[in-house]
Amino acid sequence: MFLDIDIGLILKGEYLSPIITRTPEQSVKIAVCLHPWSWLGGNMHDPVLDVVVQSLRNTGYHVFRYNSRGTGGSSGWPSLSGFTEGRDLEAVVEWSLQYLQSLLTSSAMEISDVTIVGYSHGSLIASLYPRNTKMKTSHILISYPLGPRSYLTLFCSSTYVSKLRELILSQDSNILIIYGDQDEFTSVKRYGSWAKELAELEKESPREPSRTSGQDNLLEQSQRGLTVCCRSGASHFWRGRHGVWLAEAVTKWLH
C-alpha cells in the first residue's frame, strides 16, 4: 500500500503487512527501512532492501519504507550531512506507529517492537535513531559505509561515531551489523579493525557482553547486544547467493 507520509513535508512511502500474522494476544512489531544515498539514485525499492523486507514480513513484521526527502516524489531537498534525514526518520517512525495503531483490529494489540533497518548510506541514518523509551528498539545496519563515511556526511563522521557508540553502550541495545569482505567501498581490513573496536566498546556497557561473529556465521539471537557478521565473497551489493545468505542471516537474527 503506497502512502503519503506527512511529517511537515510529504515523503512517498509504502506499507507492507506481515506474511505471517500474529494472534491478538501476540505483540505487534514494526520495521522502518532506509535506502542508499539518494545523490547516487538510491530509493526505497532498492533490491537489497527488497530482500530484507521479505525477511521482515516472513517473521511477522509490519514494514514501512519510504523515499527520503527530495527522492522519488518526496518533497524537500536532501542534506549533505544526513542530520535532517535523521530527524525525518524519527518523525516517520512516530507517524508509522500512529498509522499502524489505527489499522489494528483490537485495541488490546500493542506495538512492542520497532526495528530500524538501514542499507549502505541508509545505515548511517539508521544509526542516528535513538532507543525508543516506549518499546524495544533494534537496529540492522547493512554494508555500513565505513570507508567513505566522512565524504557521505560532509565530514561530520564524528557525530555518527558518537551516535553508534551511544547505541552500543545503551543497556537495551540490540544491533546487527552485516558486511561483505569484498565491499567495494570499505576494505575487509578496515571492517575487521572496526568490528574489534566495537566489540571492545561493548565491554564497557552495563550488560553482559554478547559476541562478535566470525566469517559467514549465522548466529542465534540473544536477548540484547551487538552482533557483527562478515560474509565471505559478498560485495556491497549482495548479489546472487549472497543475497540469499543475507535474507537467512536477518531472519535468524530476528528469531
C-alpha positions, 0 to 999 in steps of 0.5 A: 500500500503506497502512502503519503507520509506527512511529517511537515513535508510529504515523503512517498512511502509504502506499507507492507503487512506481515506474511505471517500474522500474529494472534491478538494476544501476540505483540505487534512489531514494526520495521522502518527501512532506509535506502542508499544515498539518494545523490547516487539514485538510491530509493526505497525499492532498492533490491537489497532492501527488497530482500530484507523486507521479505525477511521482515514480513516472513517473521511477522513484521509490519514494514514501512519504507519510504523515499527520503526527502527530495527522492522519488516524489518526496518533497524537500531537498536532501542534506549533505550531512544526513542530520535532517534525514535523521530527524525525518526518520524519527518523525516517520517512525512516530507517524508509522506507529500512529498509522499502524495503531489505527489499522489494528483490529483490537485495541488490546494489540500493542506495538512492542517492537520497532526495528530500524533497518538501514542499507549502505548510506541508509545505515548511517541514518539508521544509526542516528535513531535513538532507543525508543523509551516506549518499546524495544528498539533494534537496529540492522545496519547493512554494508555500513559505509565505513570507508567513505563515511566522512565524504557521505556526511560532509565530514561530520563522521564524528557525530555518527561515531558518537551516535553508534557508540551511544547505541552500543553502550545503551543497556537495551541495545540490540544491533546487527551489523552485516558486511561483505569482505569484498565491499567495494567501498570499505576494505575487509581490513578496515571492517575487521579493525572496526568490528574489534573496536566495537566489540571492545566498546561493548565491554564497557556497557552495563550488560553482559557482553554478547559476541562478535561473529566470525566469517559467514556465521549465522548466529542465534539471537540473544536477548540484547547486544551487538552482533557483527557478521562478515560474509565471505565473497559478498560485495556491497551489493549482495548479489546472487547467493549472497543475497540469499545468505543475507535474507537467512542471516536477518531472519535468524537474527530476528528469531 
